Amino acid sequence: MKNDAKTLERAPRNRTLTLKDDEIPSLKSHITTDLESLKDDYINKTICSDTLLALKSLPNGIADLIFVDPPYNIQKSFKELSFSNTSQAVYLEYLDEWFPELIKKAKPTASVYICGDWKSTYALHEIMDRYTIIRSRIIWQREKGRGAKTNWKNSCEDIWFGTITKEYYFDVDSVKQKRRVIAPYKVNGKPKDWEETKEGNYRLTHPSNFWDDITIPYWSMPENTDHPTQKPEKLLAKLILASCPTDGLVLDPFLGSGTTSVTSKKLGRKFIGIEANEEYCLWSAKRLLQAENDCEIQGYSDGVFWERNTLNQQMANQNIKRNVNSND
């Protein structure tokens, strides 16, 4: 197998994941290609297969959370697979080829999240409305991409949230965000719904369906890969903590470079990932092995999600304080 990433010139501080030739045989042993075995042994598997074939090989009613990041309705290449921009009707037909089979894998109390951009959001809403109870649309700010001279720059994406039935799991306390308090309001001299610390003033807030605290993986982040549409671990962490119980199972039918499985493992959940490209599966396998010794998720610490760039400042302030105390 050709390892394209090896041919790229990397800066010394570039932490993008790469594969060495001598790693590949061992990593292949962590990938499942025998679909027949999935009937009895499907927990914590990276399945290298066509999505629909793999789904038909899995038992029904096993997933607590389904995260779907399908190819968007745009011109895009994923190694040997390429996708073209089509009409909304054709894209909806594509979704309907595999989505009904995917829904069979959900428990009655399961949640489903599906990703897309503004061009595909109509079809995503339609397919979710056919097979789930739509709960919300999350809009997350994607601070990457080229500018546009004749249009508004596209800097956000959608995630449609639905459930199978009216009874479903949602843990709002696990996904509260730690925000800086700009106007520290006090009552009788005491903070009103916020905490005053030497490192700054912060408030724990309930999550909204607009997320402006997500950082897209880039070269200096250890979670970064060469996958063209990689989702951040922080984004998956929010969905997993909110919608999958601690003993639950997360299913991703378009795994890509493995973010869903890796984040599930870091948060103590079970997982199943399906991906047609073997090299992407190998990236997933390597990231899963790395997660055995490193459970850090950028932007998530001490059980809360921090605003973008505030956690690093908080840690820097604490380090300064330690250094000052050590010099006293």
Secondary structure, DSSP 8 states (H G I E B T S, - for coil): ---GGGGS---TT-------GGGHHHHHTTEE--GGGGGT--TTEEEES-HHHHHHHS-SS-EEEEEE----SS-EEETTEEE----HHHHHHHHHHHHHHHHHTEEEEEEEEEEE-TTTHHHHHHHHHHHSEEEEEEEEE---S---SSS----EEEEEEEESSS-----GGGG-EEEE-SS--EETTEESSSEEETTEEEEEE---SEE-------TTSTT--S-TT---HHHHHHHHHHHS-TT-EEEESS-TTSHHHHHHHHTT-EEEEEES-HHHHHHHHHHHHHTTT---BTTEETTEEE-TTHHHHHHHHHHHHHHHHHH-
